Amino acid sequence: MGVQPLLISRGVRHEEQTAILEELCGAVPAGSIVTLDVTHGLRHLQFLLYAAAVYLRSLRGVSIAGAYSGAYEAMDADKVAPS
């Protein structure tokens, strides 16, 4: 399937967060292998990433190859940020 970016809202309100989860989970077919990335997202989006991963893995049989969230503000002297 390749890369499928999803443009999401800021997810500040509960309704926006629900919409993000519904859109993400609706875009991933059962049994898929996915890598999830919320780099450059707001900090609370990491929790939504985790919730989506748990749902997809537990109830849809999706394998999570990786889940990423860069931490630009934690960059070290060598300009390397943890992911």
Summary of the structure (lengths in Angstrom):
residues: 83
radius of gyration: 13.6
end to end distance: 24.1
largest distance: 41.9
contacts: 183
relative contact order: 0.18
helix: 40%
strand: 13%
